[in-house]
Amino acid sequence: MSIEQDYDSNFRYVLVAARRARQLQNGAEPLVPSRSRKACRVAQEEIAAGKIAYVKTEDVPVLKPEVEAPDIPKFVS
């Protein structure tokens, strides 16, 4: 596992911001002063200030289960 501060995709950025916004809505204290009262905006400002990081676990390959059924053709390339 490693602590990451750079976001490798917009999807990960949105996930981290949404999770932090949920924490703020549930009563967590903001880490940066903000003029906004909206949790989503405060979360984005915290990320921009470098106060929010995420833990990236080791990459585990996604395994697609094979379905054994006679009516599913298997193509060999």
Z-matrix of the N, CA and C atoms (Angstrom, degrees):
N
C 1 1.445
C 2 1.517 1 108.91
N 3 1.314 2 114.46 1 146.89
C 4 1.455 3 119.46 2 176.98
C 5 1.518 4 109.62 3 -141.51
N 6 1.323 5 115.20 4 151.60
C 7 1.462 6 120.34 5 178.63
C 8 1.522 7 107.70 6 -91.80
N 9 1.318 8 116.05 7 123.61
C 10 1.460 9 122.10 8 -176.17
C 11 1.531 10 110.01 9 -110.74
N 12 1.321 11 116.08 10 142.56
C 13 1.455 12 120.33 11 173.95
C 14 1.522 13 111.22 12 -117.30
N 15 1.325 14 117.02 13 -20.86
C 16 1.463 15 120.95 14 177.13
C 17 1.519 16 107.93 15 -93.14
N 18 1.309 17 115.75 16 140.62
C 19 1.465 18 120.53 17 -176.61
C 20 1.514 19 109.41 18 -99.81
N 21 1.329 20 115.78 19 125.10
C 22 1.457 21 121.02 20 -176.14
C 23 1.526 22 112.48 21 -80.87
N 24 1.330 23 117.59 22 -11.43
C 25 1.465 24 120.00 23 177.90
C 26 1.525 25 109.47 24 -156.65
N 27 1.306 26 115.48 25 159.11
C 28 1.461 27 120.00 26 176.62
C 29 1.517 28 111.00 27 -65.63
N 30 1.321 29 116.60 28 -32.06
C 31 1.455 30 121.13 29 179.67
C 32 1.523 31 110.62 30 -61.55
N 33 1.336 32 116.93 31 -45.18
C 34 1.461 33 120.23 32 179.27
C 35 1.526 34 110.45 33 -64.97
N 36 1.327 35 116.99 34 -39.61
C 37 1.469 36 121.19 35 177.91
C 38 1.532 37 110.20 36 -58.83
N 39 1.316 38 116.89 37 -45.46
C 40 1.464 39 121.00 38 -179.65
C 41 1.524 40 110.53 39 -65.14
N 42 1.333 41 117.89 40 -40.89
C 43 1.463 42 120.51 41 178.63
C 44 1.528 43 111.70 42 -61.67
N 45 1.324 44 116.86 43 -44.39
C 46 1.461 45 120.95 44 -179.16
C 47 1.529 46 109.86 45 -67.06
N 48 1.327 47 117.15 46 -43.22
C 49 1.462 48 120.25 47 179.52
C 50 1.527 49 111.28 48 -64.30
N 51 1.325 50 117.11 49 -39.89
C 52 1.462 51 120.59 50 179.71
C 53 1.523 52 111.29 51 -66.16
N 54 1.330 53 116.46 52 -41.17
C 55 1.466 54 119.27 53 178.88
C 56 1.533 55 110.81 54 -65.18
N 57 1.328 56 116.40 55 -40.94
C 58 1.474 57 119.47 56 178.46
C 59 1.520 58 110.89 57 -67.51
N 60 1.327 59 117.79 58 -38.68
C 61 1.458 60 121.19 59 177.70
C 62 1.525 61 110.71 60 -61.80
N 63 1.322 62 116.39 61 -39.41
C 64 1.470 63 120.16 62 177.11
C 65 1.530 64 110.58 63 -63.11
N 66 1.333 65 116.64 64 -40.10
C 67 1.459 66 119.93 65 177.42
C 68 1.522 67 110.85 66 -62.77
N 69 1.327 68 116.56 67 -41.38
C 70 1.461 69 120.70 68 178.85
C 71 1.530 70 111.08 69 -64.97
N 72 1.316 71 117.09 70 -39.95
C 73 1.462 72 120.62 71 178.32
C 74 1.519 73 111.66 72 -64.85
N 75 1.322 74 116.83 73 -28.90
C 76 1.460 75 121.10 74 -179.42
C 77 1.525 76 112.91 75 -88.76
N 78 1.330 77 117.34 76 9.01
C 79 1.458 78 120.06 77 172.33
C 80 1.507 79 117.06 78 110.01
N 81 1.326 80 119.72 79 3.17
C 82 1.465 81 121.15 80 178.09
C 83 1.525 82 109.51 81 -68.28
N 84 1.312 83 115.57 82 147.79
C 85 1.458 84 120.98 83 179.41
C 86 1.526 85 110.35 84 -79.87
N 87 1.326 86 117.71 85 136.99
C 88 1.473 87 120.08 86 176.42
C 89 1.527 88 110.81 87 -63.70
N 90 1.317 89 116.41 88 146.38
C 91 1.460 90 121.81 89 -178.98
C 92 1.518 91 112.74 90 -91.34
N 93 1.329 92 117.16 91 -12.23
C 94 1.463 93 121.90 92 178.32
C 95 1.530 94 108.66 93 -133.98
N 96 1.329 95 117.33 94 149.93
C 97 1.467 96 118.34 95 174.56
C 98 1.529 97 109.59 96 -70.68
N 99 1.317 98 116.18 97 140.36
C 100 1.455 99 120.20 98 -177.34
C 101 1.525 100 109.89 99 -142.66
N 102 1.316 101 115.14 100 148.37
C 103 1.463 102 119.63 101 175.44
C 104 1.524 103 110.42 102 -83.98
N 105 1.319 104 116.24 103 -18.45
C 106 1.458 105 120.95 104 -177.59
C 107 1.520 106 110.56 105 -87.12
N 108 1.311 107 115.89 106 148.48
C 109 1.458 108 121.34 107 174.97
C 110 1.522 109 110.96 108 -103.59
N 111 1.330 110 117.09 109 -4.05
C 112 1.462 111 121.01 110 -178.96
C 113 1.524 112 110.01 111 -80.45
N 114 1.320 113 115.02 112 131.67
C 115 1.463 114 120.61 113 -175.87
C 116 1.525 115 112.02 114 -62.44
N 117 1.328 116 117.43 115 -38.98
C 118 1.474 117 120.24 116 -178.97
C 119 1.528 118 111.02 117 -63.49
N 120 1.309 119 116.58 118 -42.22
C 121 1.464 120 120.56 119 -179.36
C 122 1.522 121 111.09 120 -68.66
N 123 1.316 122 117.23 121 -40.91
C 124 1.462 123 121.01 122 178.24
C 125 1.526 124 109.60 123 -63.12
N 126 1.322 125 117.75 124 -41.76
C 127 1.462 126 121.52 125 178.32
C 128 1.523 127 110.62 126 -61.08
N 129 1.324 128 117.58 127 -42.13
C 130 1.465 129 120.92 128 178.61
C 131 1.520 130 110.91 129 -64.51
N 132 1.325 131 117.30 130 -38.94
C 133 1.458 132 120.46 131 178.89
C 134 1.532 133 110.89 132 -67.76
N 135 1.324 134 117.09 133 -36.01
C 136 1.463 135 120.25 134 176.83
C 137 1.525 136 110.78 135 -65.57
N 138 1.320 137 117.09 136 -40.07
C 139 1.467 138 120.69 137 178.11
C 140 1.526 139 110.06 138 -65.69
N 141 1.335 140 116.67 139 -43.37
C 142 1.465 141 120.51 140 179.65
C 143 1.533 142 111.35 141 -62.83
N 144 1.329 143 117.23 142 -32.05
C 145 1.460 144 121.39 143 179.52
C 146 1.527 145 112.23 144 -80.20
N 147 1.322 146 117.76 145 -6.28
C 148 1.456 147 121.46 146 179.17
C 149 1.518 148 113.69 147 80.27
N 150 1.322 149 116.77 148 19.86
C 151 1.466 150 121.14 149 -178.50
C 152 1.521 151 113.23 150 -88.43
N 153 1.325 152 117.52 151 -14.65
C 154 1.456 153 121.86 152 -176.69
C 155 1.527 154 109.08 153 -114.24
N 156 1.311 155 115.84 154 129.77
C 157 1.457 156 122.24 155 175.47
C 158 1.520 157 107.28 156 -128.86
N 159 1.302 158 116.66 157 170.22
C 160 1.460 159 120.54 158 177.33
C 161 1.519 160 109.16 159 -135.97
N 162 1.301 161 115.50 160 157.18
C 163 1.457 162 121.59 161 -179.83
C 164 1.510 163 108.19 162 -97.37
N 165 1.312 164 115.20 163 124.61
C 166 1.460 165 120.96 164 178.81
C 167 1.514 166 108.00 165 -105.62
N 168 1.320 167 115.10 166 117.86
C 169 1.456 168 119.35 167 178.20
C 170 1.516 169 109.10 168 -78.70
N 171 1.311 170 115.30 169 168.39
C 172 1.460 171 119.58 170 179.13
C 173 1.516 172 109.66 171 -62.11
N 174 1.320 173 115.55 172 142.48
C 175 1.458 174 119.97 173 -179.26
C 176 1.528 175 109.35 174 -67.40
N 177 1.296 176 114.86 175 124.65
C 178 1.456 177 121.56 176 177.76
C 179 1.522 178 106.90 177 -110.91
N 180 1.319 179 117.96 178 125.93
C 181 1.462 180 118.33 179 -179.40
C 182 1.529 181 111.27 180 -63.98
N 183 1.318 182 115.31 181 141.16
C 184 1.448 183 121.01 182 178.06
C 185 1.520 184 108.35 183 -82.25
N 186 1.302 185 115.07 184 124.02
C 187 1.455 186 119.83 185 -179.38
C 188 1.518 187 109.28 186 -102.64
N 189 1.321 188 115.04 187 126.34
C 190 1.454 189 120.38 188 178.69
C 191 1.525 190 107.91 189 -91.61
N 192 1.322 191 116.53 190 121.12
C 193 1.467 192 117.45 191 -179.15
C 194 1.518 193 110.97 192 -69.40
N 195 1.306 194 115.49 193 141.51
C 196 1.457 195 119.75 194 176.38
C 197 1.514 196 109.04 195 -89.19
N 198 1.304 197 115.13 196 136.38
C 199 1.453 198 120.88 197 179.08
C 200 1.520 199 107.47 198 -101.02
N 201 1.294 200 115.35 199 122.38
C 202 1.454 201 120.22 200 178.47
C 203 1.528 202 108.35 201 -90.58
N 204 1.300 203 115.07 202 106.58
C 205 1.455 204 120.32 203 178.51
C 206 1.525 205 107.44 204 -150.25
N 207 1.322 206 117.39 205 141.96
C 208 1.462 207 119.70 206 -177.23
C 209 1.522 208 113.27 207 -71.07
N 210 1.326 209 119.55 208 -22.56
C 211 1.453 210 120.50 209 -175.34
C 212 1.541 211 113.17 210 -93.95
N 213 1.329 212 118.20 211 5.73
C 214 1.459 213 121.33 212 176.74
C 215 1.521 214 107.67 213 -104.34
N 216 1.337 215 117.52 214 110.36
C 217 1.459 216 118.68 215 -179.04
C 218 1.531 217 110.71 216 -73.41
N 219 1.321 218 115.69 217 143.67
C 220 1.457 219 121.73 218 176.13
C 221 1.514 220 107.22 219 -110.38
N 222 1.329 221 114.85 220 124.05
C 223 1.454 222 120.18 221 -179.37
C 224 1.521 223 109.06 222 -101.37
N 225 1.282 224 116.00 223 135.54
C 226 1.457 225 121.13 224 179.02
C 227 1.527 226 106.89 225 -106.34
N 228 1.321 227 114.84 226 128.66
C 229 1.465 228 117.93 227 179.82
C 230 1.507 229 111.28 228 -107.42
